Amino acid sequence: MIDPDIIEPSIDPKTKKIGIRHVKATNAAGTRTKIQVRDFDPVYTDEPASLGGTNSAPSPLETVLVALVGCDGVIINGVATAMGFAYAGVDFDCESQIDVRGPKGVPGVRPYFETAKLDITVYTDEPDSRFQQLRKNVEFRCPVMNLLNAAQVVMNVTWTARPADEYSGDVH
């Protein structure tokens, strides 16, 4: 049975479309990795000093959280556009928990997140029923959130609506 709150796809669901994502990277036998994505300036990952790194860039797991909030931002915008949902902006607060024994090779301890906590505040004057429809569609469509769910990371996601005129963010 199709959920009536899930909006129609914005693409022909019968025509398979393959999206390719490609990055190149180099690592000089240390914890810091230089990553090239398309024609953007390089991005870097590293580890905190407490984990043997040089603490010169976000850790790879921190970049997963970056990807999660960035992806949610993109999907919120796409769903809002499809719904004609008006909003002034979104704030995210995200953290995760990992048992660091996993990446150190302890058998039986998974080497990735156990839990992730994500607070999403949407600044909108839309009614709650539309806000809940937006939420449901974003969680249905967000690739990164669904990757974490598929990996059985316990996702504690809290959605809050605040009046549109309270938004004060700046993304520039």
LUMGULO-197749 format. One line per field, with one value per atom (N, C-alpha, C): residue number from 1; residue in one letter; atom name; x, y, z. Coordinates in pm, 1 decimal, always signed. Layout:
BEGIN
num	c(NUM/...)
residuo	c(a/...)
atomo	c(CA/...)
x	c(X/...)
y	c(Y/...)
z	c(Z/...)
# end
This chain:
BEGIN
num	c(1/1/1/2/2/2/3/3/3/4/4/4/5/5/5/6/6/6/7/7/7/8/8/8/9/9/9/10/10/10/11/11/11/12/12/12/13/13/13/14/14/14/15/15/15/16/16/16/17/17/17/18/18/18/19/19/19/20/20/20/21/21/21/22/22/22/23/23/23/24/24/24/25/25/25/26/26/26/27/27/27/28/28/28/29/29/29/30/30/30/31/31/31/32/32/32/33/33/33/34/34/34/35/35/35/36/36/36/37/37/37/38/38/38/39/39/39/40/40/40/41/41/41/42/42/42/43/43/43/44/44/44/45/45/45/46/46/46/47/47/47/48/48/48/49/49/49/50/50/50/51/51/51/52/52/52/53/53/53/54/54/54/55/55/55/56/56/56/57/57/57/58/58/58/59/59/59/60/60/60/61/61/61/62/62/62/63/63/63/64/64/64/65/65/65/66/66/66/67/67/67/68/68/68/69/69/69/70/70/70/71/71/71/72/72/72/73/73/73/74/74/74/75/75/75/76/76/76/77/77/77/78/78/78/79/79/79/80/80/80/81/81/81/82/82/82/83/83/83/84/84/84/85/85/85/86/86/86/87/87/87/88/88/88/89/89/89/90/90/90/91/91/91/92/92/92/93/93/93/94/94/94/95/95/95/96/96/96/97/97/97/98/98/98/99/99/99/100/100/100/101/101/101/102/102/102/103/103/103/104/104/104/105/105/105/106/106/106/107/107/107/108/108/108/109/109/109/110/110/110/111/111/111/112/112/112/113/113/113/114/114/114/115/115/115/116/116/116/117/117/117/118/118/118/119/119/119/120/120/120/121/121/121/122/122/122/123/123/123/124/124/124/125/125/125/126/126/126/127/127/127/128/128/128/129/129/129/130/130/130/131/131/131/132/132/132/133/133/133/134/134/134/135/135/135/136/136/136/137/137/137/138/138/138/139/139/139/140/140/140/141/141/141/142/142/142/143/143/143/144/144/144/145/145/145/146/146/146/147/147/147/148/148/148/149/149/149/150/150/150/151/151/151/152/152/152/153/153/153/154/154/154/155/155/155/156/156/156/157/157/157/158/158/158/159/159/159/160/160/160/161/161/161/162/162/162/163/163/163/164/164/164/165/165/165/166/166/166/167/167/167/168/168/168/169/169/169/170/170/170/171/171/171/172/172/172)
residuo	c(m/m/m/i/i/i/d/d/d/p/p/p/d/d/d/i/i/i/i/i/i/e/e/e/p/p/p/s/s/s/i/i/i/d/d/d/p/p/p/k/k/k/t/t/t/k/k/k/k/k/k/i/i/i/g/g/g/i/i/i/r/r/r/h/h/h/v/v/v/k/k/k/a/a/a/t/t/t/n/n/n/a/a/a/a/a/a/g/g/g/t/t/t/r/r/r/t/t/t/k/k/k/i/i/i/q/q/q/v/v/v/r/r/r/d/d/d/f/f/f/d/d/d/p/p/p/v/v/v/y/y/y/t/t/t/d/d/d/e/e/e/p/p/p/a/a/a/s/s/s/l/l/l/g/g/g/g/g/g/t/t/t/n/n/n/s/s/s/a/a/a/p/p/p/s/s/s/p/p/p/l/l/l/e/e/e/t/t/t/v/v/v/l/l/l/v/v/v/a/a/a/l/l/l/v/v/v/g/g/g/c/c/c/d/d/d/g/g/g/v/v/v/i/i/i/i/i/i/n/n/n/g/g/g/v/v/v/a/a/a/t/t/t/a/a/a/m/m/m/g/g/g/f/f/f/a/a/a/y/y/y/a/a/a/g/g/g/v/v/v/d/d/d/f/f/f/d/d/d/c/c/c/e/e/e/s/s/s/q/q/q/i/i/i/d/d/d/v/v/v/r/r/r/g/g/g/p/p/p/k/k/k/g/g/g/v/v/v/p/p/p/g/g/g/v/v/v/r/r/r/p/p/p/y/y/y/f/f/f/e/e/e/t/t/t/a/a/a/k/k/k/l/l/l/d/d/d/i/i/i/t/t/t/v/v/v/y/y/y/t/t/t/d/d/d/e/e/e/p/p/p/d/d/d/s/s/s/r/r/r/f/f/f/q/q/q/q/q/q/l/l/l/r/r/r/k/k/k/n/n/n/v/v/v/e/e/e/f/f/f/r/r/r/c/c/c/p/p/p/v/v/v/m/m/m/n/n/n/l/l/l/l/l/l/n/n/n/a/a/a/a/a/a/q/q/q/v/v/v/v/v/v/m/m/m/n/n/n/v/v/v/t/t/t/w/w/w/t/t/t/a/a/a/r/r/r/p/p/p/a/a/a/d/d/d/e/e/e/y/y/y/s/s/s/g/g/g/d/d/d/v/v/v/h/h/h)
atomo	c(N/CA/C/N/CA/C/N/CA/C/N/CA/C/N/CA/C/N/CA/C/N/CA/C/N/CA/C/N/CA/C/N/CA/C/N/CA/C/N/CA/C/N/CA/C/N/CA/C/N/CA/C/N/CA/C/N/CA/C/N/CA/C/N/CA/C/N/CA/C/N/CA/C/N/CA/C/N/CA/C/N/CA/C/N/CA/C/N/CA/C/N/CA/C/N/CA/C/N/CA/C/N/CA/C/N/CA/C/N/CA/C/N/CA/C/N/CA/C/N/CA/C/N/CA/C/N/CA/C/N/CA/C/N/CA/C/N/CA/C/N/CA/C/N/CA/C/N/CA/C/N/CA/C/N/CA/C/N/CA/C/N/CA/C/N/CA/C/N/CA/C/N/CA/C/N/CA/C/N/CA/C/N/CA/C/N/CA/C/N/CA/C/N/CA/C/N/CA/C/N/CA/C/N/CA/C/N/CA/C/N/CA/C/N/CA/C/N/CA/C/N/CA/C/N/CA/C/N/CA/C/N/CA/C/N/CA/C/N/CA/C/N/CA/C/N/CA/C/N/CA/C/N/CA/C/N/CA/C/N/CA/C/N/CA/C/N/CA/C/N/CA/C/N/CA/C/N/CA/C/N/CA/C/N/CA/C/N/CA/C/N/CA/C/N/CA/C/N/CA/C/N/CA/C/N/CA/C/N/CA/C/N/CA/C/N/CA/C/N/CA/C/N/CA/C/N/CA/C/N/CA/C/N/CA/C/N/CA/C/N/CA/C/N/CA/C/N/CA/C/N/CA/C/N/CA/C/N/CA/C/N/CA/C/N/CA/C/N/CA/C/N/CA/C/N/CA/C/N/CA/C/N/CA/C/N/CA/C/N/CA/C/N/CA/C/N/CA/C/N/CA/C/N/CA/C/N/CA/C/N/CA/C/N/CA/C/N/CA/C/N/CA/C/N/CA/C/N/CA/C/N/CA/C/N/CA/C/N/CA/C/N/CA/C/N/CA/C/N/CA/C/N/CA/C/N/CA/C/N/CA/C/N/CA/C/N/CA/C/N/CA/C/N/CA/C/N/CA/C/N/CA/C/N/CA/C/N/CA/C/N/CA/C/N/CA/C/N/CA/C/N/CA/C/N/CA/C/N/CA/C/N/CA/C/N/CA/C/N/CA/C/N/CA/C/N/CA/C/N/CA/C/N/CA/C/N/CA/C/N/CA/C/N/CA/C/N/CA/C/N/CA/C/N/CA/C/N/CA/C/N/CA/C/N/CA/C/N/CA/C/N/CA/C/N/CA/C/N/CA/C/N/CA/C/N/CA/C/N/CA/C/N/CA/C/N/CA/C/N/CA/C)
x	c(+84.5/+0.0/+88.8/+57.3/+133.0/+88.4/+186.0/+159.4/+108.4/-10.0/-64.8/+15.3/+100.3/+182.1/+308.2/+343.7/+462.9/+424.7/+495.1/+463.4/+514.8/+461.6/+501.1/+648.7/+715.9/+856.1/+866.3/+980.9/+1002.6/+1076.0/+1067.3/+1133.3/+1046.6/+1058.6/+983.7/+1033.1/+949.4/+994.3/+1026.8/+986.8/+1011.1/+1142.4/+1202.2/+1325.1/+1443.2/+1529.2/+1645.3/+1745.4/+1790.7/+1890.3/+2007.9/+2124.9/+2244.0/+2318.3/+2345.0/+2423.0/+2561.8/+2664.3/+2801.8/+2862.0/+2922.0/+2996.7/+3140.1/+3237.3/+3376.1/+3464.9/+3553.4/+3653.0/+3788.9/+3894.1/+4031.7/+4095.3/+4188.8/+4252.1/+4394.7/+4471.4/+4606.9/+4636.0/+4712.3/+4748.1/+4895.2/+4976.6/+5121.8/+5160.6/+5104.6/+5139.0/+5119.9/+5005.3/+4971.7/+4822.0/+4773.2/+4629.2/+4560.3/+4636.3/+4579.1/+4564.5/+4445.3/+4418.0/+4369.1/+4425.0/+4383.8/+4287.1/+4169.4/+4062.4/+4021.3/+4009.5/+3967.6/+3829.4/+3735.6/+3600.0/+3575.4/+3547.5/+3526.5/+3634.4/+3596.6/+3696.7/+3702.4/+3658.6/+3662.3/+3801.4/+3826.5/+3949.1/+3952.9/+4071.0/+4078.6/+4017.4/+3964.5/+3920.3/+4010.8/+4015.6/+4106.5/+4032.3/+4082.5/+4039.3/+4163.6/+4145.5/+4253.5/+4187.4/+4263.6/+4211.8/+4256.2/+4180.1/+4225.8/+4357.9/+4432.9/+4560.1/+4537.8/+4424.8/+4395.2/+4380.8/+4359.0/+4347.9/+4466.9/+4575.3/+4696.2/+4710.0/+4619.4/+4624.1/+4696.8/+4693.0/+4756.0/+4653.3/+4526.4/+4416.6/+4414.6/+4441.5/+4447.6/+4322.3/+4228.4/+4105.3/+4002.7/+3876.4/+3775.2/+3810.5/+3766.3/+3788.7/+3694.3/+3726.0/+3633.5/+3493.2/+3482.5/+3349.4/+3278.4/+3352.8/+3289.6/+3237.3/+3308.6/+3260.1/+3134.5/+3112.9/+2985.2/+2872.4/+2895.2/+2793.6/+2774.6/+2884.9/+2875.3/+2787.3/+2811.7/+2731.4/+2584.7/+2559.0/+2420.6/+2346.5/+2402.8/+2330.7/+2325.9/+2431.5/+2429.8/+2325.5/+2316.9/+2217.9/+2076.4/+2055.4/+1922.8/+1886.1/+1983.5/+1956.5/+1911.2/+1978.3/+1941.8/+1803.1/+1779.1/+1651.6/+1536.5/+1559.2/+1454.9/+1417.0/+1516.1/+1487.6/+1409.7/+1449.7/+1379.7/+1236.8/+1217.5/+1082.7/+996.8/+1053.8/+978.5/+935.8/+1025.5/+991.9/+878.3/+888.8/+784.6/+649.3/+651.4/+527.8/+475.6/+555.7/+519.4/+521.9/+615.3/+629.2/+722.1/+672.9/+752.6/+830.8/+960.9/+1043.7/+1156.8/+1206.2/+1310.5/+1450.2/+1463.2/+1592.6/+1582.7/+1696.8/+1703.5/+1833.0/+1826.7/+1945.5/+1956.0/+2079.2/+2106.4/+2203.6/+2185.9/+2281.2/+2293.5/+2414.9/+2431.4/+2552.7/+2538.9/+2652.0/+2631.3/+2740.4/+2730.8/+2811.9/+2789.1/+2863.5/+2922.8/+3050.7/+3119.8/+3203.1/+3207.9/+3297.8/+3430.8/+3530.8/+3657.3/+3734.8/+3689.5/+3754.7/+3730.5/+3614.4/+3583.0/+3687.7/+3718.8/+3821.1/+3961.5/+3980.2/+4110.3/+4118.8/+4011.6/+4017.7/+3967.3/+3894.6/+3842.0/+3725.9/+3737.4/+3630.5/+3497.3/+3390.1/+3256.2/+3214.9/+3303.8/+3270.4/+3270.7/+3156.5/+3149.9/+3234.0/+3296.9/+3389.5/+3325.0/+3199.5/+3129.8/+3027.7/+2952.0/+2860.4/+2766.1/+2743.5/+2637.8/+2508.7/+2521.1/+2404.9/+2440.4/+2339.0/+2353.9/+2233.5/+2259.1/+2153.9/+2151.8/+2035.8/+2021.3/+1900.3/+1925.5/+1817.8/+1805.5/+1685.9/+1658.3/+1552.6/+1588.0/+1493.1/+1461.7/+1335.1/+1289.8/+1212.7/+1252.2/+1187.9/+1078.8/+955.4/+841.4/+715.6/+623.2/+491.9/+385.1/+429.8/+336.7/+267.5/+146.9/+78.2/+150.8/+127.9/+197.4/+175.8/+57.3/+32.4/+126.6/+150.4/+243.2/+387.3/+419.1/+553.1/+581.0/+484.5/+502.5/+515.3/+443.8/+456.3/+596.2/+647.2/+783.9/+881.9/+871.2/+959.6/+957.4/+839.7/+826.1/+890.1/+871.4/+927.8/+1079.6/+1131.3/+1276.3/+1339.6/+1283.9/+1339.5/+1327.3/+1225.2/+1206.9/+1311.2/+1348.5/+1433.2/+1581.5/+1620.4/+1758.9/+1854.4/+1944.0/+2035.6/+2126.4/+2182.0/+2276.7/+2204.0/+2088.4/+2011.8/+1974.0/+1937.4/+1900.3/+2021.0/+2139.9/+2261.8/+2287.4/+2273.8/+2295.0/+2189.0/+2064.7/+1959.4/+1986.9/+2031.8/+2060.9/+2177.5/+2268.9/+2381.6/+2341.8/+2215.3/+2159.0/+2218.2/+2251.8/+2288.1/+2156.7/+2149.6/+2028.7/+2022.1/+1921.9/+1905.8/+1801.5/+1845.1/+1755.2/+1738.6/+1631.6/+1609.7/+1492.8/+1517.6/+1414.7/+1392.2/+1268.5/+1229.5/+1152.7/+1188.4/+1120.2/+1086.5/+966.4/+927.2/+930.7/+992.9/+998.2/+944.5/+893.8/+843.9/+952.2/+911.9/+1005.2/+1085.9/+1025.4/+1097.6/+1205.7/+1217.9/+1323.1/+1452.1/+1449.7/+1570.2/+1673.8/+1797.0/+1902.7/+2030.1/+2021.3/+2138.9/+2197.8/+2323.7/+2393.2/+2480.2/+2456.7/+2532.4/+2635.6/+2662.3/+2759.4/+2892.1)
y	c(-118.7/+0.0/+124.6/+217.4/+341.0/+438.6/+496.5/+594.3/+723.1/+772.9/+893.0/+1020.3/+1017.7/+1134.5/+1143.8/+1035.5/+1036.2/+1098.4/+1206.2/+1277.6/+1199.5/+1233.6/+1167.9/+1192.0/+1093.3/+1113.7/+1224.1/+1290.7/+1397.0/+1345.0/+1213.7/+1147.7/+1029.2/+985.1/+867.8/+746.1/+687.3/+577.0/+449.0/+440.6/+319.7/+326.5/+444.4/+461.3/+471.9/+369.1/+367.2/+473.9/+552.0/+655.9/+628.4/+613.8/+586.9/+717.5/+749.0/+867.4/+823.5/+878.5/+843.4/+953.3/+913.8/+1006.0/+955.8/+1045.2/+1003.9/+1100.6/+1047.7/+1128.3/+1061.5/+1142.1/+1091.7/+1137.5/+1059.1/+1095.3/+1043.3/+1104.1/+1057.2/+1069.2/+972.5/+967.3/+928.7/+1014.3/+993.8/+915.9/+796.3/+704.9/+769.6/+835.9/+898.8/+899.5/+985.1/+992.0/+1097.2/+1188.9/+1297.4/+1251.8/+1273.5/+1237.8/+1361.2/+1382.3/+1492.2/+1433.0/+1495.9/+1442.6/+1547.2/+1503.6/+1591.8/+1549.1/+1643.3/+1620.0/+1716.9/+1663.1/+1743.1/+1849.8/+1976.4/+2081.0/+2176.3/+2127.4/+2207.6/+2205.5/+2301.1/+2296.1/+2163.4/+2108.9/+1982.1/+1993.9/+1883.0/+1871.7/+1769.2/+1774.3/+1687.6/+1618.5/+1502.2/+1435.3/+1401.4/+1387.5/+1353.2/+1291.9/+1266.8/+1217.7/+1313.1/+1318.3/+1397.6/+1341.3/+1424.8/+1380.7/+1264.5/+1266.0/+1159.4/+1022.5/+1021.6/+894.9/+873.8/+945.6/+925.8/+1013.8/+1108.0/+1195.7/+1325.1/+1414.4/+1545.6/+1655.0/+1617.4/+1710.5/+1831.1/+1805.8/+1915.4/+1927.5/+1835.5/+1836.1/+1748.2/+1755.6/+1667.1/+1520.2/+1436.3/+1292.4/+1240.2/+1125.8/+1068.3/+1046.4/+1003.8/+985.3/+1118.3/+1223.2/+1355.6/+1399.0/+1362.4/+1399.1/+1321.6/+1205.7/+1135.7/+1220.7/+1280.3/+1367.8/+1492.2/+1545.0/+1657.6/+1617.3/+1497.3/+1448.9/+1433.6/+1387.3/+1369.7/+1502.8/+1603.9/+1730.9/+1802.0/+1788.9/+1849.0/+1785.0/+1651.7/+1579.6/+1615.4/+1619.8/+1659.4/+1798.9/+1889.9/+2024.5/+2023.3/+1943.0/+1931.5/+1869.3/+1761.4/+1690.3/+1773.8/+1844.5/+1934.0/+2035.1/+2093.9/+2192.7/+2131.1/+2012.9/+1947.6/+1910.2/+1854.5/+1816.1/+1941.6/+2044.2/+2168.1/+2229.0/+2226.7/+2279.2/+2198.8/+2066.7/+1980.3/+1999.4/+2026.5/+2044.4/+2187.4/+2282.1/+2422.3/+2463.2/+2408.0/+2429.4/+2548.2/+2652.4/+2773.3/+2760.1/+2789.5/+2791.1/+2891.9/+2945.5/+3048.1/+2988.7/+2871.4/+2808.1/+2690.2/+2624.8/+2506.3/+2512.0/+2474.1/+2454.5/+2306.8/+2257.1/+2118.4/+2112.6/+2015.7/+1985.1/+1833.7/+1783.5/+1640.0/+1589.6/+1473.7/+1407.0/+1256.8/+1183.9/+1037.9/+976.8/+848.9/+773.9/+651.4/+628.2/+511.5/+450.7/+320.2/+250.8/+239.7/+317.5/+325.6/+194.7/+96.6/-34.1/-99.6/-67.8/-128.1/-98.0/+30.9/+61.8/+15.6/-19.2/-69.2/-221.5/-282.8/-425.2/-520.8/-472.3/-561.8/-642.3/-775.9/-859.2/-836.0/-834.3/-819.3/-675.4/-579.6/-438.0/-374.3/-323.6/-269.2/-141.8/-125.1/-13.3/+115.5/+133.9/+254.8/+293.1/+398.8/+455.0/+350.9/+365.8/+290.4/+370.8/+500.5/+589.0/+721.1/+788.7/+925.4/+1004.0/+1124.8/+1214.5/+1332.8/+1361.3/+1469.8/+1553.9/+1680.9/+1776.3/+1866.4/+1870.4/+1950.8/+2053.9/+2180.9/+2289.1/+2358.1/+2351.6/+2413.9/+2539.5/+2650.0/+2779.0/+2800.2/+2781.6/+2784.2/+2827.7/+2880.7/+2913.8/+2818.5/+2710.4/+2609.8/+2537.0/+2484.7/+2408.8/+2277.0/+2225.0/+2104.3/+1986.0/+1971.2/+1856.9/+1861.0/+1977.5/+1991.4/+1972.3/+2021.6/+2001.6/+1851.8/+1778.5/+1634.0/+1562.7/+1609.3/+1551.0/+1578.3/+1698.5/+1730.2/+1635.0/+1622.3/+1534.7/+1392.1/+1339.3/+1201.1/+1180.9/+1276.2/+1264.5/+1281.2/+1368.5/+1385.3/+1256.3/+1199.7/+1076.8/+960.7/+960.8/+858.3/+872.8/+997.1/+1023.0/+1043.2/+1080.7/+1120.2/+1001.3/+1002.1/+889.7/+863.3/+966.5/+944.3/+892.9/+949.5/+900.3/+754.2/+718.9/+580.9/+487.5/+535.3/+454.3/+421.7/+522.1/+499.1/+405.3/+423.5/+332.0/+189.3/+173.1/+39.7/-25.4/+56.1/+5.2/-19.6/-4.6/-26.0/+68.3/+189.4/+293.9/+342.7/+346.6/+395.0/+545.6/+586.8/+727.7/+791.7/+886.4/+964.1/+1100.8/+1114.0/+1236.2/+1312.8/+1438.5/+1525.9/+1640.6/+1657.4/+1767.0/+1870.0/+1996.5/+2105.7/+2213.0/+2265.9/+2379.9/+2505.2/+2608.9/+2739.3/+2843.6/+2954.8/+3059.1/+3104.4/+3127.9/+3165.0/+3289.6/+3385.4/+3509.3/+3493.8/+3375.5/+3350.2/+3299.8/+3271.7/+3219.8/+3329.9/+3300.2/+3399.8/+3344.5/+3228.2/+3163.5/+3235.5/+3204.2/+3261.1/+3150.4/+3112.9/+3005.0/+3057.1/+3184.0/+3239.5/+3265.4)
z	c(+0.0/+0.0/+0.0/-83.4/-94.7/+12.9/+83.1/+188.1/+123.0/+160.0/+96.3/+125.4/+228.6/+259.7/+174.1/+106.4/+21.2/-112.1/-147.8/-271.3/-392.4/-508.1/-632.6/-661.3/-721.3/-760.4/-864.9/-867.4/-965.2/-1088.1/-1110.2/-1221.5/-1262.2/-1385.0/-1429.7/-1351.5/-1266.8/-1182.8/-1260.1/-1385.0/-1464.6/-1541.8/-1550.6/-1627.5/-1532.1/-1534.2/-1446.1/-1488.9/-1393.7/-1417.5/-1325.1/-1380.0/-1300.4/-1277.6/-1153.1/-1117.3/-1073.6/-1133.6/-1100.3/-1012.7/-904.6/-818.8/-817.5/-837.9/-848.0/-771.4/-691.2/-621.8/-639.2/-629.0/-628.9/-499.0/-448.7/-322.5/-318.1/-228.7/-203.8/-55.0/-5.2/+135.1/+143.4/+205.7/+213.0/+338.4/+352.1/+462.6/+599.3/+617.0/+744.2/+762.2/+848.5/+873.0/+787.8/+728.8/+648.2/+503.2/+447.1/+308.1/+234.4/+115.9/+27.3/-74.1/-87.3/-170.6/-273.4/-396.5/-505.0/-553.4/-552.5/-600.6/-716.3/-833.1/-953.4/-964.7/-988.3/-1006.3/-885.4/-768.7/-647.3/-585.4/-495.9/-417.6/-342.1/-319.1/-245.5/-106.5/-58.9/+79.7/+146.3/+276.8/+350.5/+463.3/+500.5/+622.3/+703.0/+831.4/+923.0/+1046.1/+1146.4/+1273.6/+1383.6/+1492.3/+1606.6/+1660.2/+1725.4/+1784.5/+1881.3/+1951.5/+2048.9/+1982.6/+1850.3/+1776.6/+1682.5/+1708.0/+1629.8/+1508.1/+1489.6/+1373.8/+1402.4/+1304.1/+1320.3/+1348.9/+1354.3/+1385.5/+1291.3/+1162.6/+1065.5/+979.7/+998.1/+917.9/+988.1/+945.8/+1004.0/+979.8/+1070.5/+1052.1/+943.6/+885.3/+787.1/+844.2/+970.3/+1027.9/+1049.6/+1081.8/+1090.6/+953.9/+848.0/+714.7/+677.8/+738.9/+719.2/+777.9/+893.9/+953.0/+867.9/+811.6/+718.0/+600.2/+547.2/+434.4/+473.3/+594.6/+640.4/+644.0/+708.7/+718.5/+583.6/+504.4/+371.0/+282.5/+288.5/+208.2/+253.5/+384.5/+433.2/+384.9/+382.1/+331.7/+186.6/+104.3/-37.0/-52.1/+20.8/+7.6/+64.0/+174.2/+226.3/+119.9/+53.9/-49.6/-165.1/-209.6/-320.7/-286.7/-167.4/-125.1/-105.4/-42.7/-20.9/-154.3/-251.7/-384.3/-446.1/-438.8/-496.3/-428.1/-297.4/-221.8/-225.5/-271.9/-258.2/-112.1/-37.9/+106.7/+129.7/+196.0/+220.1/+349.9/+342.0/+461.9/+443.2/+554.9/+549.0/+560.3/+620.7/+638.3/+731.6/+751.0/+835.8/+916.3/+1041.1/+1123.9/+1159.5/+1161.6/+1195.5/+1312.2/+1398.1/+1504.1/+1505.7/+1487.6/+1468.5/+1545.1/+1605.2/+1668.9/+1659.6/+1677.1/+1669.8/+1781.9/+1801.4/+1901.6/+1835.0/+1860.9/+1807.7/+1920.3/+1924.9/+2016.7/+1943.9/+1986.2/+1913.0/+1913.5/+1988.9/+1981.6/+1845.9/+1781.7/+1651.5/+1545.6/+1518.4/+1419.0/+1459.6/+1586.6/+1633.0/+1622.3/+1568.1/+1537.9/+1643.3/+1743.6/+1845.9/+1786.7/+1783.7/+1727.0/+1798.7/+1720.2/+1775.1/+1800.8/+1777.7/+1795.7/+1657.5/+1616.8/+1481.4/+1468.1/+1351.3/+1333.7/+1282.3/+1305.0/+1261.8/+1367.0/+1339.2/+1437.2/+1496.8/+1626.6/+1693.5/+1688.7/+1717.6/+1717.7/+1650.6/+1605.5/+1556.3/+1604.6/+1649.7/+1695.7/+1600.8/+1546.7/+1450.7/+1488.6/+1515.5/+1542.6/+1420.5/+1363.0/+1244.9/+1282.4/+1269.3/+1296.2/+1164.7/+1125.7/+1001.5/+1039.0/+977.7/+1004.2/+899.8/+943.2/+851.7/+925.0/+848.5/+902.5/+848.0/+784.4/+731.4/+847.2/+824.2/+929.6/+960.3/+1080.9/+1125.1/+1031.1/+974.5/+885.1/+764.6/+710.6/+596.5/+642.8/+761.4/+817.2/+833.8/+885.6/+903.7/+768.8/+668.0/+534.3/+478.0/+498.0/+456.5/+525.1/+655.5/+733.4/+679.6/+661.6/+616.3/+478.7/+389.9/+255.6/+255.4/+338.4/+347.8/+400.8/+505.4/+560.6/+461.4/+379.2/+276.7/+165.4/+130.1/+13.9/+43.0/+163.1/+189.0/+176.6/+76.0/+57.0/+177.0/+236.6/+346.6/+470.5/+502.3/+616.4/+595.6/+473.7/+445.4/+447.0/+408.9/+423.3/+569.9/+655.8/+798.0/+855.4/+814.7/+858.9/+813.2/+689.2/+636.3/+711.0/+762.9/+841.2/+987.1/+1015.7/+1148.9/+1254.2/+1210.0/+1304.0/+1365.2/+1496.5/+1562.6/+1539.3/+1461.8/+1425.6/+1516.5/+1596.8/+1682.7/+1617.3/+1538.8/+1461.9/+1523.2/+1554.4/+1609.9/+1513.2/+1471.3/+1381.9/+1463.7/+1446.5/+1515.5/+1412.9/+1420.6/+1337.0/+1423.1/+1370.2/+1436.2/+1338.3/+1388.4/+1297.4/+1199.1/+1076.2/+969.3/+1004.4/+1073.7/+1102.3/+1210.1/+1269.6/+1367.6/+1303.6/+1174.2/+1108.2/+1094.6/+1136.2/+1129.5/+1065.7/+1001.6/+945.7/+826.2/+800.4/+685.4/+627.1/+503.8/+440.4/+341.4/+342.9/+246.7/+311.7)
# end
